[in-house]
């Protein structure tokens, strides 16, 4: 059975309360009546009231004052004011303060039921919208972090723990690993989710303009500054700001940023007025900041400020168990966007994805799936085309590069031999390919492993290697 909608009647006129209660109860509403604003405010925190009908004149409090208290305590509740003859102007004022509507005395049954139905419909739609927004926030939160691998589960757990706080977070990881998605999740799961959410790339804006973009400028601060302009910190006041590629910021600008983080104050470029803001700062970078500190390119004190909590995103090659899940997600998204009936990935094509080295990480996978859906002829993707790889990234034609360990103190000759031996093994015994991977001549390889000649497809490579 559906729980009846509860309506609270607030009036000190006993006859009006009795008549209105009978009318509304006959329509299936649950009706509660009180004679004062104080009684209403005592009751509201403990009940699931959807609508309040209140007289504008109450013995203990003005109706508009009660309206404001209700809006402060339970903003989802709709309020309809009851007004006597000659008080219409005050009722209109109440609507400006948030009342849904007003109804005049004596109460007409049909008019009362109509206005109650409309107010409750608005309340229901508002409730549905709040629920949908909540779902969207969740979708933009943890659900956007796709992956069930242990390392991604750890990332999600850390995001859950720190999102509701206001601490600064440094998000690190290779390009394309999803640093901005993590930042989105941190904001949309925080208490600042309904406030400003701004992002700026410190690498995409020239150094001469970055200070103005962050802190704003006054008119005449520089050539072309014909009007004053607020910066990202002002616009993000009360909300969250992401500084992407923070390691690209100049040391001079880092000093100004440090002051904002210390006391929340700064001045616009060309200005003298102190501006105070309350901003949660998220930073992201693919750079090794400790190395930048050693090189004198990044302030150590700023690093400690932005690195209250650090989230490190793994490269896709270290979470291969998530590739199929990510690919299917991208497939569904692009198929819907392009209005194409592409539903599945063939096992052989999935093997292609699993064996690729993914130097571009999740972003590269996204583009590969986008291209595949665009070119697909049927409803199953049977193969993928990968963009040419940049030399030095994780994979050559022979497969993913592995790491070897050489103890300190190993002689140069022994270390070289171990490196060459491991590379030949990685290349399936093909010394010509190993030489190409190492960037040395095939003759150099044969100095370490003489008397052995590669043969491929029945042809002697001795002439090539000599």
RODO-422094 format. One record per residue (C-alpha): residue number from 0; x, y, z. Coordinates in Angstrom, 2 decimals, padded with zeros to 5 digits, always signed. Each point is the difference from the previous one (the first is absolute). Example, Ala and Ser with C-alpha at 12.3 -4.5 7.8 and 13.67 -1.06 7.14 Angstrom:
<atoms>
[atom 0; [+012.30; -004.50; +007.80]]
[atom 1; [+001.37; +003.44; -000.66]]
</atoms>
This chain:
<atoms>
[atom 0; [+000.00; +000.00; +000.00]]
[atom 1; [+001.14; +003.54; -000.80]]
[atom 2; [+000.61; +002.23; +003.00]]
[atom 3; [-002.39; +003.00; -000.08]]
[atom 4; [+001.56; +003.38; -000.68]]
[atom 5; [+000.19; +002.03; +003.21]]
[atom 6; [-001.24; +003.61; +000.12]]
[atom 7; [+000.50; +002.29; +002.99]]
[atom 8; [-002.66; +002.67; +000.68]]
[atom 9; [+001.11; +002.98; +002.12]]
[atom 10; [-002.78; +002.35; +001.15]]
[atom 11; [-001.55; +001.15; +003.25]]
[atom 12; [-003.52; -000.08; -001.50]]
[atom 13; [-001.47; -003.29; +001.27]]
[atom 14; [-002.93; +000.04; -002.42]]
[atom 15; [+002.32; +000.49; -003.02]]
[atom 16; [+002.27; -002.82; +001.17]]
[atom 17; [-002.93; -002.40; +000.44]]
[atom 18; [-001.52; +000.78; -003.40]]
[atom 19; [+003.33; -000.18; -001.87]]
[atom 20; [+000.99; -003.22; +001.75]]
[atom 21; [-003.27; -001.72; -001.02]]
[atom 22; [+000.33; +001.19; -003.60]]
[atom 23; [+003.59; -001.17; -000.40]]
[atom 24; [-000.47; -003.27; +001.91]]
[atom 25; [-002.90; -000.88; -002.33]]
[atom 26; [+002.52; +000.14; -002.90]]
[atom 27; [+002.33; -002.46; +001.72]]
[atom 28; [+002.49; +002.44; +001.52]]
[atom 29; [+001.42; -000.44; +003.50]]
[atom 30; [-000.73; +003.29; +001.78]]
[atom 31; [+001.63; +001.37; +003.15]]
[atom 32; [-001.18; +003.26; +001.58]]
[atom 33; [+001.69; +002.43; +002.40]]
[atom 34; [-001.00; +003.46; +001.23]]
[atom 35; [+003.39; +001.75; +000.11]]
[atom 36; [+003.29; +000.45; -001.84]]
[atom 37; [+001.91; -001.33; +003.00]]
[atom 38; [-002.00; -003.23; -000.01]]
[atom 39; [+000.59; -000.37; -003.73]]
[atom 40; [+003.78; +000.40; +000.31]]
[atom 41; [+000.09; -002.47; +002.91]]
[atom 42; [-001.81; -002.57; -002.13]]
[atom 43; [+001.70; +000.33; -003.42]]
[atom 44; [+003.40; -001.56; +000.87]]
[atom 45; [-001.73; -003.21; +001.08]]
[atom 46; [-002.47; -000.47; -002.87]]
[atom 47; [-000.03; -000.66; -003.75]]
[atom 48; [-002.06; +003.06; -000.84]]
[atom 49; [-000.28; +000.86; -003.70]]
[atom 50; [-002.15; +003.15; +000.15]]
[atom 51; [-000.75; +002.71; +002.55]]
[atom 52; [-003.16; +002.13; -000.12]]
[atom 53; [+000.53; +002.96; +002.32]]
[atom 54; [-001.91; +003.13; +000.89]]
[atom 55; [+001.86; +003.25; -000.56]]
[atom 56; [-001.06; +001.17; +003.46]]
[atom 57; [+000.92; -002.29; +002.88]]
[atom 58; [-000.14; +000.70; +003.75]]
[atom 59; [+003.72; -000.45; +000.59]]
[atom 60; [+001.71; +000.76; -003.30]]
[atom 61; [-000.57; +001.70; -003.34]]
[atom 62; [-000.82; -002.48; -002.78]]
[atom 63; [+002.88; +001.21; -002.16]]
[atom 64; [+002.42; -000.51; +002.90]]
[atom 65; [-001.32; -003.55; +000.37]]
[atom 66; [+000.44; -000.51; -003.76]]
[atom 67; [+003.66; +001.01; +000.23]]
[atom 68; [+000.58; -002.36; +002.92]]
[atom 69; [-001.58; -002.87; -001.93]]
[atom 70; [+002.12; +000.75; -003.07]]
[atom 71; [+003.10; +000.01; +002.16]]
[atom 72; [-000.86; -003.25; +001.77]]
[atom 73; [-001.69; -002.00; -002.77]]
[atom 74; [+000.44; +001.75; -003.38]]
[atom 75; [-001.69; -002.90; -001.82]]
[atom 76; [-003.36; +000.74; +001.67]]
[atom 77; [-002.45; +002.10; -002.03]]
[atom 78; [-001.85; +002.74; +001.87]]
[atom 79; [-003.39; +001.52; -000.89]]
[atom 80; [-001.07; +003.11; +001.92]]
[atom 81; [-003.57; +000.60; +001.17]]
[atom 82; [-000.97; +003.65; -000.04]]
[atom 83; [-003.01; +002.01; +001.04]]
[atom 84; [-001.69; +002.73; -002.01]]
[atom 85; [+002.28; +002.97; -000.64]]
[atom 86; [+003.25; -001.91; +000.63]]
[atom 87; [+000.73; -000.96; -003.60]]
[atom 88; [+002.99; +002.33; -000.20]]
[atom 89; [+001.61; -001.78; +002.95]]
[atom 90; [-000.77; -003.36; -001.56]]
[atom 91; [+001.83; +001.07; -003.17]]
[atom 92; [+002.96; +000.95; +002.20]]
[atom 93; [-000.11; -003.50; +001.46]]
[atom 94; [+000.25; -001.46; -003.50]]
[atom 95; [+003.10; +002.09; -000.60]]
[atom 96; [+001.43; -001.61; +003.13]]
[atom 97; [-000.61; -003.52; -001.30]]
[atom 98; [-003.68; -000.82; +000.56]]
[atom 99; [-001.52; -002.05; -002.82]]
[atom 100; [-003.28; +001.97; -000.08]]
[atom 101; [-002.71; +001.46; +002.22]]
[atom 102; [-003.72; -000.60; +000.52]]
[atom 103; [-002.51; +002.47; +001.40]]
[atom 104; [-002.52; -000.49; +002.78]]
[atom 105; [-002.65; -001.26; +000.17]]
[atom 106; [+001.49; -003.18; -001.48]]
[atom 107; [-001.77; -001.27; -003.12]]
[atom 108; [+000.09; -003.81; -000.10]]
[atom 109; [+000.73; -000.30; -003.75]]
[atom 110; [+002.65; +002.73; +000.13]]
[atom 111; [+001.63; -001.57; +003.05]]
[atom 112; [+000.26; -003.44; -001.59]]
[atom 113; [+001.30; +001.44; -003.26]]
[atom 114; [+002.76; +002.06; +001.60]]
[atom 115; [+001.01; -002.88; +002.29]]
[atom 116; [+000.22; -002.40; -002.97]]
[atom 117; [+002.14; +002.44; -001.99]]
[atom 118; [+002.30; +000.71; +002.95]]
[atom 119; [+000.49; -003.71; +000.66]]
[atom 120; [+000.70; -000.65; -003.68]]
[atom 121; [+002.74; +002.63; +000.10]]
[atom 122; [+001.34; -001.57; +003.18]]
[atom 123; [+000.05; -003.43; -001.65]]
[atom 124; [+001.78; +001.31; -003.12]]
[atom 125; [+002.54; +001.82; +002.16]]
[atom 126; [+000.59; -003.20; +001.96]]
[atom 127; [+000.46; -001.98; -003.23]]
[atom 128; [+002.44; +002.61; -001.29]]
[atom 129; [+002.01; -000.15; +003.22]]
[atom 130; [+000.14; -003.79; -000.27]]
[atom 131; [+001.11; +000.18; -003.64]]
[atom 132; [+002.64; +002.57; +000.84]]
[atom 133; [+001.20; -002.23; +002.81]]
[atom 134; [+000.26; -002.95; -002.40]]
[atom 135; [+001.84; +002.17; -002.50]]
[atom 136; [+002.45; +001.10; +002.68]]
[atom 137; [+000.61; -003.64; +000.89]]
[atom 138; [+000.44; -000.84; -003.69]]
[atom 139; [+002.48; +002.81; -000.30]]
[atom 140; [+001.60; -001.30; +003.15]]
[atom 141; [+001.23; -003.53; +000.60]]
[atom 142; [-001.94; -001.56; -002.90]]
[atom 143; [+002.14; +002.01; -002.42]]
[atom 144; [+003.09; -001.74; +001.40]]
[atom 145; [-000.38; -003.19; -002.02]]
[atom 146; [+001.98; -003.01; +001.13]]
[atom 147; [-000.18; -002.91; +002.42]]
[atom 148; [+003.71; -000.75; +000.25]]
[atom 149; [+001.47; +000.08; +003.53]]
[atom 150; [+001.96; +003.18; -000.72]]
[atom 151; [-003.14; +001.82; -001.23]]
[atom 152; [-001.99; -001.24; +002.98]]
[atom 153; [+002.65; +001.60; +002.20]]
[atom 154; [-000.29; +003.27; -001.93]]
[atom 155; [-003.79; +000.00; +000.37]]
[atom 156; [+000.22; -000.67; +003.72]]
[atom 157; [+002.41; +002.89; +000.45]]
[atom 158; [-002.31; +002.30; -001.99]]
[atom 159; [-002.95; -001.02; +002.23]]
[atom 160; [+001.99; +000.82; +003.12]]
[atom 161; [+001.34; +003.42; -000.96]]
[atom 162; [-002.74; +001.40; -002.27]]
[atom 163; [-002.17; +001.32; +002.89]]
[atom 164; [+002.96; +001.86; +001.49]]
[atom 165; [+001.52; +003.33; -001.05]]
[atom 166; [+003.62; -001.18; -000.10]]
[atom 167; [+002.20; +000.72; -003.02]]
[atom 168; [+000.67; -002.97; -002.25]]
[atom 169; [+002.81; -000.69; -002.46]]
[atom 170; [-000.99; -002.41; -002.79]]
[atom 171; [+002.92; -001.59; -001.81]]
[atom 172; [+000.23; -002.34; -002.95]]
[atom 173; [+001.09; -000.29; -003.61]]
[atom 174; [-001.86; +001.95; -002.67]]
[atom 175; [-003.32; -001.60; -000.82]]
[atom 176; [-000.42; -001.95; +003.24]]
[atom 177; [-003.10; +001.95; +001.09]]
[atom 178; [+001.27; +002.66; +002.40]]
[atom 179; [-002.77; +002.42; -000.95]]
[atom 180; [-002.64; -002.69; +000.56]]
[atom 181; [+001.31; -000.51; +003.53]]
[atom 182; [-000.15; +003.76; +000.57]]
[atom 183; [-003.62; +000.01; -001.24]]
[atom 184; [-000.84; -002.77; +002.44]]
[atom 185; [+001.62; +001.82; +002.91]]
[atom 186; [-002.06; +003.13; -000.69]]
[atom 187; [-003.33; -001.66; -000.75]]
[atom 188; [+000.20; -002.17; +003.12]]
[atom 189; [+000.94; +002.95; +002.21]]
[atom 190; [-002.09; +002.45; +002.00]]
[atom 191; [+000.88; +002.60; -002.65]]
[atom 192; [-001.73; -001.92; -002.79]]
[atom 193; [-002.62; +002.72; -000.55]]
[atom 194; [+002.60; +002.78; -000.13]]
[atom 195; [+002.48; +001.04; -002.68]]
[atom 196; [+002.17; -002.66; -001.62]]
[atom 197; [+002.74; +001.53; -002.15]]
[atom 198; [+003.04; -001.40; -001.75]]
[atom 199; [+003.05; +001.61; -001.56]]
[atom 200; [+003.02; -001.53; -001.72]]
[atom 201; [+003.26; +001.61; +001.05]]
[atom 202; [+001.65; -001.45; -003.12]]
[atom 203; [-002.55; +001.27; -002.52]]
[atom 204; [+000.21; +003.70; +000.92]]
[atom 205; [+003.11; +002.16; -000.59]]
[atom 206; [+001.79; +000.93; +003.20]]
[atom 207; [-000.65; +003.70; -000.63]]
[atom 208; [-003.76; -000.61; +000.04]]
[atom 209; [-000.26; -002.73; +002.63]]
[atom 210; [+000.26; +002.40; +002.95]]
[atom 211; [-002.90; +002.06; -001.38]]
[atom 212; [-002.06; -003.14; -000.63]]
[atom 213; [+000.53; -001.20; +003.56]]
[atom 214; [-000.22; +003.23; +001.97]]
[atom 215; [-001.71; +002.44; -002.36]]
[atom 216; [+001.09; +003.50; -000.95]]
[atom 217; [-001.04; +003.60; +000.38]]
[atom 218; [-000.64; +002.36; -002.86]]
[atom 219; [+003.28; +001.25; -001.44]]
[atom 220; [+002.08; -002.72; +001.66]]
[atom 221; [+001.59; -000.77; -003.35]]
[atom 222; [-000.43; +000.86; -003.66]]
[atom 223; [-003.47; -001.07; -001.10]]
[atom 224; [-001.46; -000.16; +003.51]]
[atom 225; [-002.82; +002.45; -000.74]]
[atom 226; [-002.30; -001.36; +002.70]]
[atom 227; [+000.49; -001.69; +003.37]]
[atom 228; [-000.34; -003.78; -000.02]]
[atom 229; [-000.31; -002.48; +002.88]]
[atom 230; [+002.27; -003.03; -000.08]]
[atom 231; [-000.73; -003.67; +000.55]]
[atom 232; [+000.58; +000.24; +003.75]]
[atom 233; [-002.69; +002.66; +000.38]]
[atom 234; [-002.42; -001.86; -002.26]]
[atom 235; [+000.59; -003.24; +001.92]]
[atom 236; [-000.64; +001.59; +003.42]]
[atom 237; [-001.90; -002.52; +002.12]]
[atom 238; [+000.64; -002.75; -002.54]]
[atom 239; [+002.89; -002.00; -001.45]]
[atom 240; [+002.84; +000.91; -002.35]]
[atom 241; [+002.17; -002.49; -001.92]]
[atom 242; [+003.48; +001.11; -001.05]]
[atom 243; [+000.95; -002.49; -002.68]]
[atom 244; [+003.70; -000.48; -000.81]]
[atom 245; [+000.97; +001.98; +003.12]]
[atom 246; [+003.68; -000.84; -000.57]]
[atom 247; [+000.01; +002.29; -003.06]]
[atom 248; [-000.64; +003.09; +002.15]]
[atom 249; [+002.92; +002.41; +000.32]]
[atom 250; [+001.72; +000.34; +003.41]]
[atom 251; [-001.08; +003.68; +000.18]]
[atom 252; [-003.65; -000.90; -000.39]]
[atom 253; [+000.44; -002.90; +002.41]]
[atom 254; [+000.89; +002.53; +002.70]]
[atom 255; [-003.30; +001.85; -000.49]]
[atom 256; [-001.92; -003.26; -000.01]]
[atom 257; [+001.68; -001.00; +003.26]]
[atom 258; [-001.28; +003.15; +001.70]]
[atom 259; [-003.58; -000.73; -001.11]]
[atom 260; [+000.28; -003.48; +001.48]]
[atom 261; [+001.40; +001.37; +003.25]]
[atom 262; [-002.53; +002.74; +000.76]]
[atom 263; [-002.58; +000.03; -002.81]]
[atom 264; [+001.00; +003.52; -001.11]]
[atom 265; [+001.36; +001.46; -003.21]]
[atom 266; [-000.07; +003.11; -002.17]]
[atom 267; [-001.06; +000.29; -003.59]]
[atom 268; [+002.73; +000.79; -002.50]]
[atom 269; [+000.47; +003.77; +000.13]]
[atom 270; [-002.17; +000.35; +003.10]]
[atom 271; [+000.59; +000.75; +003.67]]
[atom 272; [-003.25; -001.26; +001.55]]
[atom 273; [+000.23; -003.21; +002.03]]
[atom 274; [-002.45; -002.64; -001.22]]
[atom 275; [-000.96; -002.86; +002.31]]
[atom 276; [-001.23; -003.33; -001.37]]
[atom 277; [-000.91; -003.45; +001.29]]
[atom 278; [+001.03; -002.47; -002.70]]
[atom 279; [+000.81; -003.69; +000.15]]
[atom 280; [+003.03; -000.59; -002.19]]
[atom 281; [+000.64; -003.14; -002.02]]
[atom 282; [+003.23; -000.32; -001.97]]
[atom 283; [+000.98; -002.48; -002.70]]
[atom 284; [+003.25; -000.80; -001.75]]
[atom 285; [+001.79; -002.71; -001.93]]
[atom 286; [+003.38; +001.41; +001.02]]
[atom 287; [+002.32; -001.22; +002.74]]
[atom 288; [-000.26; +002.98; +002.37]]
[atom 289; [+002.78; -001.13; +002.39]]
[atom 290; [+002.38; +000.04; -002.99]]
[atom 291; [-001.32; +003.45; -000.97]]
[atom 292; [+000.74; +001.15; +003.57]]
[atom 293; [+003.57; -001.31; -000.26]]
[atom 294; [+000.39; +001.87; -003.29]]
[atom 295; [-001.25; +003.23; +001.61]]
[atom 296; [-003.12; +000.10; -002.18]]
[atom 297; [-002.58; -000.60; +002.72]]
[atom 298; [-000.28; +001.40; +003.53]]
[atom 299; [+000.30; -002.60; +002.71]]
[atom 300; [-002.30; +001.94; +002.37]]
[atom 301; [-002.71; +000.15; -002.69]]
[atom 302; [+000.37; -003.74; -000.59]]
[atom 303; [-000.75; -000.66; +003.67]]
[atom 304; [-003.06; +002.28; -000.20]]
[atom 305; [-001.59; -001.64; -003.04]]
[atom 306; [+000.98; -003.54; +000.98]]
[atom 307; [-002.10; -000.45; +003.13]]
[atom 308; [-001.32; -003.20; -001.58]]
[atom 309; [+001.42; -001.54; -003.15]]
[atom 310; [-001.93; -002.18; -002.44]]
[atom 311; [+002.16; -001.91; -002.49]]
[atom 312; [-001.74; -001.39; -003.07]]
[atom 313; [+001.55; -003.10; -001.55]]
[atom 314; [+000.73; -000.20; -003.74]]
[atom 315; [-002.38; -002.22; -001.96]]
[atom 316; [+002.73; -002.59; -000.61]]
[atom 317; [+000.01; -000.64; +003.76]]
[atom 318; [-003.76; -000.58; +000.18]]
[atom 319; [-000.62; -002.20; -003.02]]
[atom 320; [-002.87; -001.69; +001.78]]
[atom 321; [-002.00; +003.21; -000.51]]
[atom 322; [+000.54; +000.23; -003.77]]
[atom 323; [-003.03; -002.10; -000.98]]
[atom 324; [-002.29; +001.93; +002.36]]
[atom 325; [+001.28; +003.36; -001.23]]
[atom 326; [-000.27; -001.06; -003.63]]
[atom 327; [-003.60; -001.17; +000.39]]
[atom 328; [-000.89; +003.26; +001.72]]
[atom 329; [+001.52; +002.07; -002.81]]
[atom 330; [-001.66; -002.25; -002.57]]
[atom 331; [-003.47; +000.58; +001.47]]
[atom 332; [+000.58; +003.74; +000.28]]
[atom 333; [+001.26; +000.56; -003.54]]
[atom 334; [-002.59; -002.31; -001.54]]
[atom 335; [-002.74; +002.08; +001.65]]
[atom 336; [+001.62; +003.29; -001.03]]
[atom 337; [+000.42; -001.12; -003.62]]
[atom 338; [-003.37; -001.81; -000.11]]
[atom 339; [+001.67; -003.23; -001.13]]
[atom 340; [-000.99; -003.56; +000.88]]
[atom 341; [+003.44; -001.10; +001.21]]
[atom 342; [-000.39; -002.26; +003.02]]
[atom 343; [+002.98; -002.28; +000.54]]
[atom 344; [+003.73; -000.49; -000.40]]
[atom 345; [+001.23; -003.25; -001.54]]
[atom 346; [+002.37; -002.09; +002.18]]
[atom 347; [+002.85; +000.45; -002.49]]
[atom 348; [-000.49; +003.77; +000.07]]
[atom 349; [-000.09; -000.02; +003.78]]
[atom 350; [+003.31; -001.87; -000.05]]
[atom 351; [+001.39; +002.87; -002.08]]
[atom 352; [-000.98; +002.42; +002.74]]
[atom 353; [+001.44; -002.20; +002.73]]
[atom 354; [+003.38; -000.36; -001.73]]
[atom 355; [+000.44; +003.69; -000.90]]
[atom 356; [+002.36; +002.03; +002.21]]
[atom 357; [-002.25; +003.11; +000.27]]
[atom 358; [+002.58; +002.79; +000.16]]
[atom 359; [-002.95; +002.44; -000.13]]
[atom 360; [-001.82; -001.84; +002.80]]
[atom 361; [-003.80; +000.22; +000.37]]
[atom 362; [-000.21; +003.01; -002.33]]
[atom 363; [+001.63; -002.03; -002.76]]
[atom 364; [-002.41; -002.89; +000.60]]
[atom 365; [-002.90; +002.45; -000.21]]
[atom 366; [+001.18; +001.28; -003.39]]
[atom 367; [+000.61; -003.53; -001.29]]
[atom 368; [-003.58; -000.98; +000.87]]
[atom 369; [-001.38; +003.21; -001.48]]
[atom 370; [+001.79; -000.69; -003.29]]
[atom 371; [-001.12; -003.63; +000.00]]
[atom 372; [-003.67; +000.85; +000.53]]
[atom 373; [+000.14; +002.66; -002.71]]
[atom 374; [+001.46; -002.49; -002.51]]
[atom 375; [-002.02; -003.07; +001.06]]
[atom 376; [-002.07; -001.64; -002.75]]
[atom 377; [-001.93; -002.47; +002.16]]
[atom 378; [-001.02; -000.30; +003.61]]
[atom 379; [+003.26; -001.67; +001.12]]
[atom 380; [+003.45; +001.59; -000.04]]
[atom 381; [+002.39; -002.59; -001.42]]
[atom 382; [+003.28; +001.94; +000.07]]
[atom 383; [+001.55; +003.26; +001.12]]
[atom 384; [+002.37; +002.45; -001.63]]
[atom 385; [+002.57; +001.63; +002.26]]
[atom 386; [+001.68; +003.33; -000.63]]
[atom 387; [+003.74; -000.14; -000.74]]
[atom 388; [+001.94; -000.11; +003.24]]
[atom 389; [+002.47; +002.62; +001.09]]
[atom 390; [+003.54; -001.45; +000.23]]
[atom 391; [+000.97; -000.72; +003.59]]
[atom 392; [-003.57; -000.61; +001.24]]
[atom 393; [-000.77; -003.31; +001.56]]
[atom 394; [-000.15; -002.30; -003.05]]
[atom 395; [+001.86; -000.87; -003.18]]
[atom 396; [-001.09; -002.47; -002.65]]
[atom 397; [+001.32; -002.77; +002.24]]
[atom 398; [-002.08; +000.62; +003.10]]
[atom 399; [-000.04; +001.85; +003.32]]
[atom 400; [+003.37; +000.98; +001.43]]
[atom 401; [+000.88; -001.61; +003.29]]
[atom 402; [+002.29; +001.16; +002.80]]
[atom 403; [+003.23; -001.70; +001.01]]
[atom 404; [+001.91; +000.41; +003.23]]
[atom 405; [+003.78; +000.51; -000.05]]
[atom 406; [+001.69; +000.14; +003.43]]
[atom 407; [+002.24; +002.94; +000.83]]
[atom 408; [+003.62; -000.97; -000.58]]
[atom 409; [-000.67; -002.14; -003.07]]
[atom 410; [+002.70; +000.53; -002.60]]
[atom 411; [-000.93; +001.93; -003.15]]
[atom 412; [+000.68; -003.04; -002.17]]
[atom 413; [-002.18; -002.28; +002.14]]
[atom 414; [-002.77; +002.60; +000.21]]
[atom 415; [+000.08; +000.49; -003.77]]
[atom 416; [-000.11; -003.73; -000.59]]
[atom 417; [-002.99; -000.41; +002.35]]
[atom 418; [-001.86; +002.83; -001.75]]
[atom 419; [+000.68; -001.44; -003.46]]
[atom 420; [-000.92; -003.51; +001.12]]
[atom 421; [-003.30; +001.17; +001.52]]
[atom 422; [-000.86; +002.01; -003.12]]
[atom 423; [+000.68; -002.97; -002.29]]
[atom 424; [-002.26; -002.13; +002.19]]
[atom 425; [-002.69; +002.72; -000.17]]
[atom 426; [+000.32; -000.09; -003.81]]
[atom 427; [-000.53; -003.75; -000.16]]
[atom 428; [+003.64; -000.67; -000.83]]
[atom 429; [+000.10; +002.33; -003.00]]
[atom 430; [+003.27; +001.95; +000.35]]
[atom 431; [-000.75; +002.34; -002.88]]
[atom 432; [-003.14; +001.20; +001.75]]
[atom 433; [+001.86; +000.21; +003.30]]
[atom 434; [+002.62; +002.22; -001.63]]
[atom 435; [-002.72; +002.28; -001.35]]
[atom 436; [-001.61; +000.25; +003.43]]
[atom 437; [+003.34; +000.80; +001.68]]
[atom 438; [+000.98; +002.50; -002.68]]
[atom 439; [+003.32; -001.72; -000.72]]
[atom 440; [+001.44; -001.77; -003.00]]
[atom 441; [-000.65; -003.75; -000.43]]
[atom 442; [+003.81; -000.46; -000.06]]
[atom 443; [+000.13; +001.22; +003.63]]
[atom 444; [-002.46; -002.68; +001.04]]
[atom 445; [+002.12; -002.69; -001.61]]
[atom 446; [+003.02; +001.15; +001.94]]
[atom 447; [-001.86; -001.13; +003.13]]
[atom 448; [-001.55; -003.14; -001.56]]
[atom 449; [+002.33; -001.16; -002.80]]
[atom 450; [-000.53; -002.99; -002.23]]
[atom 451; [-003.78; +000.23; -000.06]]
[atom 452; [-001.93; +001.14; -003.05]]
[atom 453; [-003.71; +000.85; -000.13]]
[atom 454; [-002.07; -001.62; -002.67]]
[atom 455; [-003.50; +001.25; -000.79]]
[atom 456; [-002.35; -001.45; -002.58]]
[atom 457; [+002.80; -002.25; -001.20]]
[atom 458; [+002.33; +002.87; -001.07]]
[atom 459; [+003.53; +000.51; +001.31]]
[atom 460; [+000.51; +003.41; +001.61]]
[atom 461; [+003.79; -000.40; +000.13]]
[atom 462; [+000.53; +002.57; -002.72]]
[atom 463; [-002.10; +002.55; +001.88]]
[atom 464; [+001.74; -000.62; +003.27]]
[atom 465; [+003.56; -000.10; -001.25]]
</atoms>
